[in-house]
Amino acid sequence: MTTGTTAVPSARPGAEPPEPGPAPGRDRYFDLLRAIALFRVVLYHLVGWAWLPLVFPSMGVMFALAGNLMARSLGGVGSRWGGVACRWLSPGRVVLSRQGSAMAPSSALPDSALAPLLPPPHLLPTRPKRPAVQVVRGRMRRLLPPLWVLGAVGVTGMVLQGWGPDAEGHPGWWWTHLLFWIVPVSDPPYAADGLAGVPGLLDGSWPEDLAGPLWYIRAYLWYVLLSPLLLRALRKAPVVTLVAPLALSAVLAVEALPLPVRIDSALTDFTTFGACWLLGMAHQEGILRRLPRYIVPSVAPVIMAVGLWWAVHEGFRTGFDLDSIPVAQALWSFGAVLLLLHLSPSWSVWPPKLRAWDSTITLLNSRAVTVYLWSNVCILMAATLWDQLWDIGFLEERFSWLLDSWVPVLVLAWALIAGCVVLFGWAEDLAARRRPRLWPNGAPRAKRRSHQP
């Protein structure tokens, strides 16, 4: 088998795409998906409508996009796109090889022959392949500092309100479990009840809301740690690897494997969204691109239908949402993400109708972890503040319809989230080794570009 090659410029050597914020040249479609996912998460946590995860499976999308970036970082040498293998040649140059060409190994394929198979420029390798340990360490460095900031504020607040070593009945365990706030391989502990809260601002349930999003960080960490093995398995047996998390999720659902609570919780989350993480990796590797175009539109709706059937069978109609039915969540999210990746356009710049949203989407992508971690507390605070307006007789008599509405609470929650972005978002810049910025919406950078001759 012979190989035709051509060399094309790559991104600036040594430039690593930030995670999870936007990177120059990244597909804007992915940025849009992440922004929509974050907005849907906040809306769902406020109103709790069970149909929202059906309309847009935010968590599956977020894990798929993260898996895509992880595969890109691990790819380097040997990164694949359809029938093209991408190999680092030298700083600033990437070799693209089409396997199976009848041309001599030393000859280069003409651009016209290779162009239809080339990945978009923003999906080319951005650096030579690094050791997997170095990639994993870099991803952990980007993920953990925002959690540490949350823990510094939250744990300090809980301790000041009386939470301590006797909270779990085992003082030694309490101190040991605090380490999960540093490296969350399991759920970090928090005060389940009994705290006074902050009168007029937060009730005593605020630690539960603070800890609510931490499962995502824990699951994300495990995906990162296992990604080198997952990527290797995906390249050798893509179908089996993609289906394995779904099968394991079904096994856990029938309780065939009795496990301790901590392990069962972590494994359930891992299997629920593991297939979505792998889909993101498969998209980056070009595996989905090699499928006939009719396969995904034919198969994905069937998978989603099976997930919906499972949800109805498990009580979806009686008030449970997909989050309470892991197998249904896994199947529905897998099918929906598969469709979104299949239909994804390659946007190096925004389409005209979306240009007005550029700064908002850029900000949400630059502060994705901060927004997600602090959103629950901000929602609780917004609801508490809004409820106090009922004590004003004039408002209760004339504007009860407004006080009953969730829309002002959502607006207030986003205002508080914006405050958290300013107060705590700098941790994401430090984690990515960037200069800290209070409001990274891309506006100053765009302004400088507009003045260039």
Sequence and secondary structure as in RCSB ss.txt:
>XXXX:A:sequence
MTTGTTAVPSARPGAEPPEPGPAPGRDRYFDLLRAIALFRVVLYHLVGWAWLPLVFPSMGVMFALAGNLMARSLG
GVGSRWGGVACRWLSPGRVVLSRQGSAMAPSSALPDSALAPLLPPPHLLPTRPKRPAVQVVRGRMRRLLPPLWVL
GAVGVTGMVLQGWGPDAEGHPGWWWTHLLFWIVPVSDPPYAADGLAGVPGLLDGSWPEDLAGPLWYIRAYLWYVL
LSPLLLRALRKAPVVTLVAPLALSAVLAVEALPLPVRIDSALTDFTTFGACWLLGMAHQEGILRRLPRYIVPSVA
PVIMAVGLWWAVHEGFRTGFDLDSIPVAQALWSFGAVLLLLHLSPSWSVWPPKLRAWDSTITLLNSRAVTVYLWS
NVCILMAATLWDQLWDIGFLEERFSWLLDSWVPVLVLAWALIAGCVVLFGWAEDLAARRRPRLWPNGAPRAKRRS
HQP
>XXXX:A:secstr
 EEEEEEEE S TT    SSS  TT  HHHHHHHHHHHHHHHHHHHH  TTHHHH  HHHHHHHHHHHHHHHHHH
STTEEETTEEEEEEETTEEEEEEEEESS TTS   HHHHGGG   GGGS  S    HHHHHHHHHHHHHHHHHHH
HHHHHHHHHHTT  GGGGS HHHHHHHGGGGTS SS      S    BTTTB TTHHHHHHTTHHHHHHHHHHHH
HHHHHHHHHHH HHHHHHHHHHHHHHHHTT S   HHHHHHHHHHHHHHHHHHHHHHHHHTTTTTS TTHHHHHH
HHHHHHHHHHHHHTTGGGT  GGG HHHHHHHHHHHHHHHHHH    SS  GGGGGGHHHHHHHHHTHHHHHHHH
HHHHHHHHHHHHGGGGSHHHHHH HHHHT SHHHHHHHHHHHHHHHHHHTHHHHHHTT    S  SSHHHHHHHH
T  
